[in-house]
Amino acid sequence: LFSSNRGLRSIPSLSRFHRLKYLWLNNNKIQDLTFLIKNYCLTELYLNNNELTDISGALRQLCSLQILFLHNNKIKQLGKTVKELKGMISLHTLNLFQNPLVHDPGYRLYVIHFLPSVQLLDRKLVTQRERESALHLYNPERSLLVQSVAFGKRVNAPLGIPVGSSRCTQPARRLIMPSDNGQLLCAFCRVPFENPEDAVLVRAMTRSLSEFSSVDWNKVVTCQERQLQNKAEPVEKLTVQFR
């Protein structure tokens, strides 16, 4: 349905168009979106260049939406706007520029974090670095966990220190080497320490190693084959280690 550049201020309910997928309403004077309440099949919606100030309660039911243009409106509240779009798990293209909400501090990272399906935001591709920065800003605990696990890459930074940081937030602790009496042996690294906290610190800074093994069961002899051969051949096992 194409209804652009018509100076429309209001739209009658479109609920009878149950299978409507593409809707152009850009370049009008629309201020209310209640006419979209039952258009669940919409995948592309173009509402740019209108007079919208709030979309709360108007779009959250559009779970199939993939492209949404809302730029050049008067939308102010970033939190309410993002909350309205959270259920759109298929949304990959979103335009919000030229709205007052883009002036909020951390606007872009906020949208990237809470709308993870979006790949193109305000005509710019969302980068992996932006996703990592957004995660570190809005969910630092999970960010540290991801850094410590380090799937697919080796992270040399100790736990609690963000990757890429050149300075520690706390002064480095000087490890106290043992004397003849009162030694405490770190079971993992086999280095004795006088102070138990030093042993805990070294253990915490050491990455654990995960090992996964798999067997090609097509090459494993059955019970009958083993009886006929009267011997058991060694099983080929593939082992992969992750740090």
Accessible surface in RSA format (square Angstrom, percent):
REM  Atomic radii and reference values for relative SASA: ProtOr
REM  Chains: A
REM  Algorithm: Lee & Richards
REM  Probe-radius: 1.40
REM  Slices: 20
REM RES _ NUM      All-atoms   Total-Side   Main-Chain    Non-polar    All polar
REM                ABS   REL    ABS   REL    ABS   REL    ABS   REL    ABS   REL
RES LEU A   1    92.18  51.3  61.17  43.8  31.01  77.9  71.14  50.0  21.04  56.6
RES PHE A   2   123.46  61.8 112.20  69.5  11.26  29.3 112.20  68.0  11.26  32.2
RES SER A   3    13.31  11.3  13.31  17.8   0.00   0.0   1.82   3.9  11.49  16.1
RES SER A   4     7.95   6.7   0.41   0.5   7.54  17.4   0.41   0.9   7.54  10.6
RES ASN A   5   108.18  74.6  77.35  74.8  30.83  74.2  32.48  78.2  75.70  73.2
RES ARG A   6   156.44  65.7 124.62  63.5  31.82  75.8  38.63  52.8 117.81  71.4
RES GLY A   7    43.78  54.0   0.00   N/A  43.78  54.0  22.34  61.3  21.44  48.0
RES LEU A   8    53.67  29.9  51.38  36.8   2.30   5.8  53.67  37.7   0.00   0.0
RES ARG A   9   141.62  59.5 129.74  66.1  11.88  28.3  57.93  79.2  83.69  50.7
RES SER A  10    88.19  74.5  75.46 100.7  12.73  29.3  41.27  87.9  46.92  65.7
RES ILE A  11    25.44  14.5  10.29   7.7  15.16  36.5  11.24   8.1  14.21  38.6
RES PRO A  12   105.67  77.0  92.65  84.5  13.02  47.3 104.74  86.5   0.93   5.8
RES SER A  13    72.35  61.1  51.33  68.5  21.02  48.4  41.54  88.4  30.81  43.2
RES LEU A  14    10.56   5.9  10.56   7.6   0.00   0.0  10.56   7.4   0.00   0.0
RES SER A  15    34.03  28.8  33.58  44.8   0.45   1.0   8.37  17.8  25.66  35.9
RES ARG A  16   186.82  78.4 163.78  83.5  23.04  54.9  63.48  86.8 123.34  74.8
RES PHE A  17    85.22  42.6  80.12  49.6   5.10  13.3  85.20  51.7   0.01   0.0
RES HIS A  18   120.80  66.0 113.74  79.1   7.06  18.1  78.37  80.8  42.43  49.4
RES ARG A  19   209.38  87.9 195.68  99.7  13.70  32.6  66.73  91.2 142.64  86.5
RES LEU A  20    27.64  15.4  19.68  14.1   7.96  20.0  25.91  18.2   1.72   4.6
RES LYS A  21   103.96  50.7 100.62  61.7   3.34   8.0  43.07  38.8  60.89  64.9
RES TYR A  22   101.60  47.4 100.49  57.2   1.11   2.9  60.80  45.7  40.80  50.3
RES LEU A  23     0.00   0.0   0.00   0.0   0.00   0.0   0.00   0.0   0.00   0.0
RES TRP A  24    82.41  33.1  82.41  39.9   0.00   0.0  66.07  35.2  16.34  26.5
RES LEU A  25     1.66   0.9   1.66   1.2   0.00   0.0   1.66   1.2   0.00   0.0
RES ASN A  26    23.33  16.1  23.33  22.5   0.00   0.0   0.93   2.2  22.40  21.6
RES ASN A  27    60.68  41.8  48.08  46.5  12.59  30.3   9.73  23.4  50.94  49.2
RES ASN A  28    10.06   6.9   0.00   0.0  10.06  24.2   1.61   3.9   8.45   8.2
RES LYS A  29    85.96  41.9  85.96  52.7   0.00   0.0  39.44  35.5  46.52  49.6
RES ILE A  30     0.00   0.0   0.00   0.0   0.00   0.0   0.00   0.0   0.00   0.0
RES GLN A  31   103.53  57.9  89.67  65.5  13.86  33.0  23.31  49.6  80.21  60.8
RES ASP A  32    77.56  54.3  73.03  72.7   4.53  10.7  36.27  85.4  41.29  41.2
RES LEU A  33     5.07   2.8   0.88   0.6   4.19  10.5   0.88   0.6   4.19  11.3
RES THR A  34    79.23  56.3  71.94  72.9   7.28  17.4  52.23  70.1  27.00  40.8
RES PHE A  35    10.25   5.1   4.55   2.8   5.69  14.8   8.93   5.4   1.31   3.8
RES LEU A  36     0.00   0.0   0.00   0.0   0.00   0.0   0.00   0.0   0.00   0.0
RES ILE A  37    84.37  48.0  83.25  62.0   1.12   2.7  83.25  60.0   1.12   3.0
RES LYS A  38   110.88  54.1 109.21  67.0   1.67   4.0  51.67  46.5  59.21  63.1
RES ASN A  39     0.14   0.1   0.00   0.0   0.14   0.3   0.14   0.3   0.00   0.0
RES TYR A  40   119.60  55.8 115.25  65.6   4.34  11.3  85.93  64.6  33.67  41.5
RES CYS A  41    49.14  37.2  45.14  50.3   4.00   9.4   5.29  13.4  43.85  47.3
RES LEU A  42     0.00   0.0   0.00   0.0   0.00   0.0   0.00   0.0   0.00   0.0
RES THR A  43    21.57  15.3  21.57  21.9   0.00   0.0  19.96  26.8   1.61   2.4
RES GLU A  44    38.16  21.9  38.16  28.9   0.00   0.0   1.01   1.9  37.15  30.3
RES LEU A  45     0.00   0.0   0.00   0.0   0.00   0.0   0.00   0.0   0.00   0.0
RES TYR A  46    28.38  13.3  28.38  16.1   0.00   0.0  13.89  10.4  14.49  17.9
RES LEU A  47     0.02   0.0   0.02   0.0   0.00   0.0   0.02   0.0   0.00   0.0
RES ASN A  48    14.97  10.3  14.97  14.5   0.00   0.0   0.00   0.0  14.97  14.5
RES ASN A  49    40.36  27.8  32.66  31.6   7.70  18.5  11.76  28.3  28.60  27.6
RES ASN A  50    10.38   7.2   0.00   0.0  10.38  25.0   0.80   1.9   9.59   9.3
RES GLU A  51    43.32  24.9  41.72  31.6   1.59   3.8  10.04  19.4  33.28  27.2
RES LEU A  52     0.11   0.1   0.11   0.1   0.00   0.0   0.11   0.1   0.00   0.0
RES THR A  53    72.57  51.6  65.09  66.0   7.48  17.8  40.15  53.9  32.42  49.0
RES ASP A  54    65.48  45.9  50.23  50.0  15.25  36.1  26.10  61.4  39.38  39.3
RES ILE A  55     0.70   0.4   0.11   0.1   0.59   1.4   0.70   0.5   0.00   0.0
RES SER A  56    45.70  38.6  21.66  28.9  24.04  55.4  21.22  45.2  24.48  34.3
RES GLY A  57    46.46  57.3   0.00   N/A  46.46  57.3  24.12  66.2  22.34  50.0
RES ALA A  58     7.64   7.0   7.14  11.0   0.50   1.1   7.64  10.8   0.00   0.0
RES LEU A  59     0.00   0.0   0.00   0.0   0.00   0.0   0.00   0.0   0.00   0.0
RES ARG A  60   126.81  53.2 118.79  60.6   8.03  19.1  51.41  70.3  75.40  45.7
RES GLN A  61    38.23  21.4  25.41  18.6  12.82  30.5  28.83  61.4   9.39   7.1
RES LEU A  62     0.00   0.0   0.00   0.0   0.00   0.0   0.00   0.0   0.00   0.0
RES CYS A  63    68.31  51.7  64.10  71.5   4.20   9.9  27.53  69.8  40.77  44.0
RES SER A  64    48.74  41.2  43.94  58.6   4.81  11.1  15.67  33.4  33.07  46.3
RES LEU A  65     0.00   0.0   0.00   0.0   0.00   0.0   0.00   0.0   0.00   0.0
RES GLN A  66    72.68  40.6  72.68  53.1   0.00   0.0   2.74   5.8  69.94  53.0
RES ILE A  67    31.90  18.2  31.90  23.8   0.00   0.0  31.90  23.0   0.00   0.0
RES LEU A  68     0.00   0.0   0.00   0.0   0.00   0.0   0.00   0.0   0.00   0.0
RES PHE A  69    49.10  24.6  49.10  30.4   0.00   0.0  49.10  29.8   0.00   0.0
RES LEU A  70     0.00   0.0   0.00   0.0   0.00   0.0   0.00   0.0   0.00   0.0
RES HIS A  71    21.63  11.8  21.63  15.0   0.00   0.0   8.08   8.3  13.55  15.8
RES ASN A  72    64.42  44.4  61.59  59.5   2.83   6.8   0.58   1.4  63.85  61.7
RES ASN A  73     9.77   6.7   0.00   0.0   9.77  23.5   1.06   2.5   8.72   8.4
RES LYS A  74   107.01  52.2 106.90  65.6   0.12   0.3  61.47  55.3  45.54  48.5
RES ILE A  75     0.92   0.5   0.92   0.7   0.00   0.0   0.92   0.7   0.00   0.0
RES LYS A  76   135.10  65.9 125.53  77.0   9.58  22.8  67.42  60.7  67.69  72.1
RES GLN A  77    98.43  55.0  92.45  67.6   5.99  14.3  39.33  83.7  59.11  44.8
RES LEU A  78    12.64   7.0  10.37   7.4   2.27   5.7  10.37   7.3   2.27   6.1
RES GLY A  79    37.09  45.7   0.00   N/A  37.09  45.7  25.01  68.6  12.08  27.0
RES LYS A  80    94.38  46.0  89.47  54.9   4.91  11.7  57.00  51.3  37.38  39.8
RES THR A  81     1.72   1.2   1.51   1.5   0.21   0.5   0.21   0.3   1.51   2.3
RES VAL A  82     1.13   0.7   1.13   1.0   0.00   0.0   1.13   1.0   0.00   0.0
RES LYS A  83   142.11  69.3 132.08  81.0  10.03  23.9  74.82  67.3  67.28  71.7
RES GLU A  84     1.09   0.6   0.58   0.4   0.51   1.2   0.14   0.3   0.95   0.8
RES LEU A  85     0.17   0.1   0.00   0.0   0.17   0.4   0.00   0.0   0.17   0.5
RES LYS A  86   107.85  52.6  87.69  53.8  20.16  48.0  44.50  40.1  63.35  67.5
RES GLY A  87    38.98  48.1   0.00   N/A  38.98  48.1  29.75  81.6   9.23  20.7
RES MET A  88     3.68   1.9   0.04   0.0   3.64   8.7   0.04   0.0   3.64   4.8
RES ILE A  89   141.89  80.7 122.29  91.1  19.60  47.2 126.13  90.8  15.76  42.8
RES SER A  90    49.29  41.7  36.28  48.4  13.01  30.0  16.94  36.1  32.34  45.3
RES LEU A  91     0.93   0.5   0.91   0.7   0.02   0.0   0.93   0.7   0.00   0.0
RES HIS A  92    61.31  33.5  61.08  42.5   0.23   0.6  42.68  44.0  18.63  21.7
RES THR A  93    16.21  11.5  16.21  16.4   0.00   0.0   9.02  12.1   7.19  10.9
RES LEU A  94     0.00   0.0   0.00   0.0   0.00   0.0   0.00   0.0   0.00   0.0
RES ASN A  95     5.57   3.8   5.57   5.4   0.00   0.0   0.00   0.0   5.57   5.4
RES LEU A  96     0.00   0.0   0.00   0.0   0.00   0.0   0.00   0.0   0.00   0.0
RES PHE A  97    34.77  17.4  34.77  21.5   0.00   0.0  34.77  21.1   0.00   0.0
RES GLN A  98   112.91  63.1  88.66  64.8  24.25  57.7  40.41  86.0  72.49  55.0
RES ASN A  99     2.64   1.8   0.00   0.0   2.64   6.4   2.11   5.1   0.53   0.5
RES PRO A 100    56.33  41.1  46.98  42.8   9.35  34.0  50.09  41.4   6.24  38.8
RES LEU A 101     0.15   0.1   0.00   0.0   0.15   0.4   0.15   0.1   0.00   0.0
RES VAL A 102    37.22  24.5  22.21  20.1  15.01  36.2  22.21  19.3  15.01  40.7
RES HIS A 103   152.55  83.4 124.02  86.2  28.53  73.0  85.75  88.4  66.80  77.7
RES ASP A 104    55.19  38.7  48.92  48.7   6.26  14.8   8.24  19.4  46.95  46.8
RES PRO A 105   132.45  96.5 106.10  96.7  26.36  95.8 117.56  97.1  14.90  92.6
RES GLY A 106    36.16  44.6   0.00   N/A  36.16  44.6  21.99  60.4  14.16  31.7
RES TYR A 107    20.94   9.8  18.20  10.4   2.74   7.1  18.20  13.7   2.74   3.4
RES ARG A 108    43.53  18.3  41.10  21.0   2.43   5.8  37.67  51.5   5.86   3.5
RES LEU A 109    44.26  24.6  43.97  31.5   0.28   0.7  43.97  30.9   0.28   0.8
RES TYR A 110    52.06  24.3  52.06  29.6   0.00   0.0  26.85  20.2  25.21  31.1
RES VAL A 111     0.00   0.0   0.00   0.0   0.00   0.0   0.00   0.0   0.00   0.0
RES ILE A 112     4.04   2.3   1.39   1.0   2.64   6.4   2.20   1.6   1.83   5.0
RES HIS A 113    45.99  25.1  31.18  21.7  14.81  37.9  15.69  16.2  30.30  35.3
RES PHE A 114    59.56  29.8  50.04  31.0   9.52  24.8  53.42  32.4   6.14  17.6
RES LEU A 115     6.48   3.6   4.81   3.4   1.67   4.2   6.39   4.5   0.09   0.2
RES PRO A 116    93.67  68.3  82.96  75.6  10.71  38.9  83.13  68.6  10.53  65.5
RES SER A 117    34.63  29.3  20.56  27.4  14.07  32.4  28.88  61.5   5.75   8.1
RES VAL A 118     0.96   0.6   0.35   0.3   0.61   1.5   0.35   0.3   0.61   1.6
RES GLN A 119   109.15  61.0 107.91  78.9   1.24   3.0  24.03  51.1  85.12  64.6
RES LEU A 120    57.12  31.8  57.12  40.9   0.00   0.0  57.12  40.1   0.00   0.0
RES LEU A 121     0.03   0.0   0.03   0.0   0.00   0.0   0.03   0.0   0.00   0.0
RES ASP A 122    22.08  15.5  14.59  14.5   7.49  17.7   9.58  22.6  12.50  12.5
RES ARG A 123   170.51  71.6 146.97  74.9  23.54  56.1  52.49  71.7 118.02  71.5
RES LYS A 124   126.18  61.6 122.26  75.0   3.92   9.3  77.57  69.8  48.61  51.8
RES LEU A 125   130.21  72.5 118.99  85.1  11.22  28.2 118.99  83.6  11.22  30.2
RES VAL A 126    19.86  13.1   0.10   0.1  19.75  47.6   0.10   0.1  19.75  53.6
RES THR A 127    67.95  48.3  61.95  62.8   6.00  14.3  64.87  87.1   3.08   4.7
RES GLN A 128   118.97  66.5 109.30  79.9   9.67  23.0  53.55 114.0  65.43  49.6
RES ARG A 129   188.91  79.3 184.61  94.1   4.30  10.2  63.44  86.7 125.47  76.0
RES GLU A 130    37.36  21.4  36.33  27.5   1.03   2.4  19.97  38.6  17.40  14.2
RES ARG A 131    65.12  27.3  59.17  30.2   5.95  14.2  32.95  45.0  32.18  19.5
RES GLU A 132    83.63  48.0  78.41  59.3   5.22  12.4  35.76  69.2  47.87  39.1
RES SER A 133    47.96  40.5  38.93  51.9   9.04  20.8  21.48  45.8  26.48  37.1
RES ALA A 134     0.70   0.6   0.70   1.1   0.00   0.0   0.70   1.0   0.00   0.0
RES LEU A 135    37.38  20.8  37.29  26.7   0.09   0.2  37.29  26.2   0.09   0.2
RES HIS A 136    76.93  42.0  73.06  50.8   3.87   9.9  49.35  50.9  27.58  32.1
RES LEU A 137    98.17  54.7  78.51  56.2  19.66  49.4  80.49  56.5  17.68  47.6
RES TYR A 138    70.83  33.1  41.53  23.6  29.30  76.2  37.45  28.1  33.38  41.1
RES ASN A 139    47.46  32.7  45.76  44.2   1.70   4.1   4.86  11.7  42.60  41.2
RES PRO A 140    56.81  41.4  56.81  51.8   0.00   0.0  56.81  46.9   0.00   0.0
RES GLU A 141   129.07  74.1 119.49  90.4   9.58  22.8  69.58 134.6  59.49  48.6
RES ARG A 142   132.73  55.7 128.79  65.7   3.94   9.4  25.01  34.2 107.72  65.3
RES SER A 143     5.45   4.6   4.77   6.4   0.68   1.6   0.03   0.1   5.43   7.6
RES LEU A 144    59.07  32.9  57.68  41.3   1.39   3.5  57.96  40.7   1.11   3.0
RES LEU A 145   102.06  56.8  98.51  70.5   3.55   8.9 101.94  71.6   0.12   0.3
RES VAL A 146    74.21  48.8  69.78  63.2   4.43  10.7  72.76  63.2   1.44   3.9
RES GLN A 147    29.52  16.5  27.62  20.2   1.90   4.5  17.67  37.6  11.86   9.0
RES SER A 148    23.50  19.9  14.96  20.0   8.55  19.7   8.08  17.2  15.42  21.6
RES VAL A 149    53.34  35.1  43.03  39.0  10.31  24.8  49.20  42.7   4.14  11.2
RES ALA A 150     5.51   5.1   2.59   4.0   2.93   6.7   4.46   6.3   1.05   2.8
RES PHE A 151   155.78  77.9 132.24  81.9  23.54  61.3 134.35  81.5  21.43  61.3
RES GLY A 152    85.60 105.6   0.00   N/A  85.60 105.6  45.69 125.4  39.90  89.4
RES LYS A 153   118.62  57.9 100.81  61.9  17.81  42.4  81.62  73.5  36.99  39.4
RES ARG A 154   150.96  63.4 123.78  63.1  27.18  64.7  44.24  60.5 106.72  64.7
RES VAL A 155    10.47   6.9   5.63   5.1   4.84  11.7   8.56   7.4   1.91   5.2
RES ASN A 156   126.82  87.5  93.78  90.6  33.04  79.6  38.43  92.5  88.39  85.4
RES ALA A 157    24.84  22.8  16.35  25.2   8.49  19.3  21.74  30.6   3.10   8.2
RES PRO A 158    32.85  23.9  29.85  27.2   3.00  10.9  31.14  25.7   1.71  10.6
RES LEU A 159    84.73  47.2  64.04  45.8  20.69  52.0  66.48  46.7  18.25  49.1
RES GLY A 160    49.05  60.5   0.00   N/A  49.05  60.5  23.50  64.5  25.55  57.2
RES ILE A 161    39.37  22.4  37.68  28.1   1.70   4.1  38.20  27.5   1.17   3.2
RES PRO A 162    40.29  29.4  39.63  36.1   0.65   2.4  39.63  32.7   0.65   4.1
RES VAL A 163    81.52  53.6  58.75  53.2  22.76  54.8  58.97  51.2  22.55  61.1
RES GLY A 164    79.25  97.7   0.00   N/A  79.25  97.7  41.74 114.5  37.51  84.0
RES SER A 165    54.24  45.8  22.40  29.9  31.84  73.4  17.91  38.1  36.33  50.9
RES SER A 166   111.59  94.3  69.63  92.9  41.96  96.7  53.98 114.9  57.61  80.7
RES ARG A 167   199.31  83.7 185.86  94.7  13.45  32.0  70.71  96.6 128.60  77.9
RES CYS A 168    73.53  55.6  46.95  52.4  26.58  62.5  14.15  35.8  59.38  64.0
RES THR A 169   137.92  98.1  97.54  98.9  40.38  96.2  83.08 111.6  54.84  82.9
RES GLN A 170   135.73  75.9 129.83  94.9   5.89  14.0  34.67  73.8 101.06  76.6
RES PRO A 171   129.87  94.7 103.24  94.1  26.64  96.8 115.69  95.5  14.18  88.1
RES ALA A 172   100.05  92.0  62.27  96.1  37.77  85.9  70.99 100.0  29.06  77.0
RES ARG A 173   116.31  48.8  89.22  45.5  27.09  64.5  35.76  48.9  80.55  48.8
RES ARG A 174   213.97  89.8 197.36 100.6  16.61  39.5  77.14 105.4 136.83  82.9
RES LEU A 175    67.64  37.7  51.97  37.2  15.67  39.4  51.97  36.5  15.67  42.2
RES ILE A 176    87.32  49.7  83.40  62.1   3.93   9.5  87.32  62.9   0.00   0.0
RES MET A 177   117.37  60.8 104.19  69.0  13.18  31.4  90.27  76.8  27.10  35.9
RES PRO A 178    35.10  25.6  12.23  11.2  22.87  83.1  12.33  10.2  22.77 141.5
RES SER A 179    57.73  48.8  47.62  63.5  10.12  23.3  46.19  98.4  11.54  16.2
RES ASP A 180   136.69  95.7 111.25 110.7  25.45  60.2  30.54  71.9 106.15 105.9
RES ASN A 181   125.91  86.8 115.09 111.2  10.81  26.0  35.02  84.3  90.89  87.9
RES GLY A 182    66.13  81.5   0.00   N/A  66.13  81.5  43.42 119.1  22.71  50.9
RES GLN A 183   101.55  56.8  68.53  50.1  33.02  78.6  15.75  33.5  85.80  65.1
RES LEU A 184    74.37  41.4  73.72  52.7   0.65   1.6  74.37  52.2   0.00   0.0
RES LEU A 185    96.52  53.8  77.37  55.4  19.15  48.1  77.37  54.3  19.15  51.5
RES CYS A 186     8.61   6.5   4.59   5.1   4.02   9.4   4.02  10.2   4.59   5.0
RES ALA A 187    79.17  72.8  64.23  99.1  14.94  34.0  65.46  92.2  13.72  36.3
RES PHE A 188   104.24  52.2  77.83  48.2  26.41  68.7  83.42  50.6  20.83  59.6
RES CYS A 189    41.85  31.7  20.51  22.9  21.34  50.2  27.35  69.3  14.50  15.6
RES ARG A 190   164.15  68.9 145.87  74.4  18.29  43.5  56.94  77.8 107.22  65.0
RES VAL A 191    54.33  35.8  53.88  48.8   0.45   1.1  54.33  47.2   0.00   0.0
RES PRO A 192    38.97  28.4  38.97  35.5   0.00   0.0  38.97  32.2   0.00   0.0
RES PHE A 193     5.64   2.8   5.64   3.5   0.00   0.0   5.64   3.4   0.00   0.0
RES GLU A 194    60.13  34.5  43.92  33.2  16.21  38.6  14.44  27.9  45.69  37.3
RES ASN A 195    46.26  31.9  42.10  40.7   4.16  10.0  11.08  26.7  35.18  34.0
RES PRO A 196    77.31  56.3  77.06  70.2   0.25   0.9  77.06  63.6   0.25   1.6
RES GLU A 197   103.71  59.5 100.94  76.4   2.77   6.6  36.39  70.4  67.32  55.0
RES ASP A 198     0.76   0.5   0.76   0.8   0.00   0.0   0.00   0.0   0.76   0.8
RES ALA A 199     9.70   8.9   8.57  13.2   1.13   2.6   8.99  12.7   0.71   1.9
RES VAL A 200   102.79  67.6  99.44  90.0   3.35   8.1 102.39  89.0   0.40   1.1
RES LEU A 201    56.93  31.7  53.66  38.4   3.27   8.2  56.80  39.9   0.12   0.3
RES VAL A 202    31.54  20.8  30.35  27.5   1.19   2.9  31.26  27.2   0.28   0.8
RES ARG A 203    98.60  41.4  97.58  49.7   1.02   2.4  39.30  53.7  59.30  35.9
RES ALA A 204    46.89  43.1  35.99  55.5  10.90  24.8  45.99  64.8   0.90   2.4
RES MET A 205    90.51  46.9  75.76  50.1  14.75  35.1  63.45  53.9  27.06  35.9
RES THR A 206    45.27  32.2  34.03  34.5  11.25  26.8  27.88  37.4  17.39  26.3
RES ARG A 207    29.05  12.2  22.23  11.3   6.82  16.2  19.03  26.0  10.02   6.1
RES SER A 208    75.30  63.6  63.09  84.2  12.21  28.1  32.01  68.2  43.29  60.6
RES LEU A 209    87.80  48.9  55.95  40.0  31.85  80.1  55.95  39.3  31.85  85.7
RES SER A 210    52.36  44.2  47.40  63.3   4.96  11.4  16.30  34.7  36.06  50.5
RES GLU A 211   104.56  60.0  74.63  56.5  29.93  71.3  19.39  37.5  85.17  69.5
RES PHE A 212   118.93  59.5 114.08  70.7   4.86  12.6 117.52  71.3   1.41   4.0
RES SER A 213    60.05  50.7  23.93  31.9  36.12  83.2  19.00  40.5  41.04  57.5
RES SER A 214    64.43  54.4  57.44  76.7   6.99  16.1  48.98 104.3  15.45  21.6
RES VAL A 215    42.43  27.9  24.91  22.6  17.52  42.2  26.94  23.4  15.49  42.0
RES ASP A 216    64.23  45.0  51.52  51.3  12.71  30.1  29.74  70.0  34.49  34.4
RES TRP A 217   189.79  76.2 174.23  84.3  15.55  36.5 151.68  80.9  38.11  61.8
RES ASN A 218   144.96 100.0 109.05 105.4  35.91  86.5  28.70  69.1 116.26 112.4
RES LYS A 219   137.43  67.0 106.26  65.2  31.17  74.2  71.48  64.3  65.95  70.3
RES VAL A 220    36.98  24.3  22.67  20.5  14.31  34.5  25.67  22.3  11.31  30.7
RES VAL A 221    27.55  18.1  20.99  19.0   6.57  15.8  22.19  19.3   5.37  14.6
RES THR A 222    78.97  56.2  71.37  72.4   7.60  18.1  74.28  99.8   4.69   7.1
RES CYS A 223    86.90  65.7  83.25  92.8   3.65   8.6  24.91  63.1  61.99  66.8
RES GLN A 224   137.83  77.1 136.43  99.7   1.39   3.3  40.31  85.8  97.52  74.0
RES GLU A 225    78.60  45.1  77.88  58.9   0.72   1.7  25.57  49.5  53.03  43.3
RES ARG A 226    94.58  39.7  92.97  47.4   1.61   3.8  38.41  52.5  56.17  34.0
RES GLN A 227   143.14  80.0 117.70  86.0  25.45  60.6  45.03  95.9  98.11  74.4
RES LEU A 228   156.41  87.1 125.46  89.8  30.94  77.8 128.81  90.5  27.59  74.3
RES GLN A 229    81.54  45.6  58.82  43.0  22.72  54.1  31.33  66.7  50.20  38.1
RES ASN A 230   134.53  92.8 111.69 107.9  22.84  55.0  24.56  59.1 109.97 106.3
RES LYS A 231   135.04  65.9 124.34  76.3  10.70  25.5  77.60  69.8  57.44  61.2
RES ALA A 232    74.32  68.3  44.48  68.6  29.84  67.9  44.48  62.6  29.84  79.0
RES GLU A 233    94.91  54.5  83.33  63.0  11.58  27.6  22.70  43.9  72.21  59.0
RES PRO A 234   126.12  91.9 101.25  92.3  24.87  90.4 112.96  93.3  13.16  81.8
RES VAL A 235    83.24  54.8  55.32  50.1  27.91  67.3  60.02  52.1  23.22  63.0
RES GLU A 236   115.57  66.4 102.40  77.5  13.17  31.4  49.65  96.0  65.93  53.8
RES LYS A 237   135.87  66.3 102.42  62.8  33.45  79.7  49.17  44.3  86.70  92.4
RES LEU A 238   118.26  65.9 114.10  81.6   4.16  10.5 116.28  81.7   1.97   5.3
RES THR A 239    58.60  41.7  32.82  33.3  25.78  61.4  24.87  33.4  33.72  51.0
RES VAL A 240    65.76  43.3  62.66  56.7   3.10   7.5  65.76  57.1   0.00   0.0
RES GLN A 241   105.15  58.8  78.20  57.1  26.96  64.2  17.89  38.1  87.27  66.2
RES PHE A 242    87.49  43.8  83.03  51.4   4.46  11.6  86.10  52.2   1.40   4.0
RES ARG A 243   104.14  43.7  80.14  40.9  24.00  57.2  23.62  32.3  80.53  48.8
END  Absolute sums over single chains surface
CHAIN  1 A    16234.5      13482.6       2751.8       9040.1       7194.4
END  Absolute sums over all chains
TOTAL         16234.5      13482.6       2751.8       9040.1       7194.4
